[in-house]
Amino acid sequence: MKIIKYTAVCSFAYFHNFLMSMNRIKPDVDVISDLLKAVLEVQPDSTFTQSLLHQYQERGGLSKKQLQGLYGKASKISTISPGKLATLEAIILKKHTKEKSALPENTPLYTKDPSHGQTIEVILIKYPQHKRVLFFRSKYENNEPLTPAEITELQKFYKMLK
């Protein structure tokens, strides 16, 4: 059992390394790592850059916001070549930007139909103690929708008045 788990883990690690090396055009050129080290040489006390380097080494990549922060730091240093900055800018532009859509306008779940309210009031004027119509009025006033069966029943009561 242990042998199977070990080989599965090894084959997954091999496959993962293969995929990671397959995506990179020139695996020996690592612009992000070079920029991180160059910024750390100039600003060794920068905890932000140290954190970015640690995350880059641990996870193998940085988010778009982190790369933009690195670009901001690296662009202020004159010893860094413009080619590496341009490459970093291209990497940033290549990354996906998450955009939130605008929230939809708030609309009530149920809109009162004034004709139902008038029908209820007309019935209650004639029969103020009608329990079923009182129930419909409480639902109507609490902004609860009347079901089609209840609307039919209400119209039946209204027709009986005439």
Buried (B, 14 or more C-beta within 10 A) or exposed (E): EEEEEEEEEEEEEEEEEEEEEEEEEEEEEEBBEBBBEBBBEBBEEBEBBBEBBEBBEEEEEBEBEBBBBBBEBBEEBEEBEEEBBEBBBEBBEEBEEEEEEEEEEEEEEEEBEEEBBEBBEEBBEEBEEBEEBBEBBEBBEEEEBBEEEBBEBBEEBBEEEE
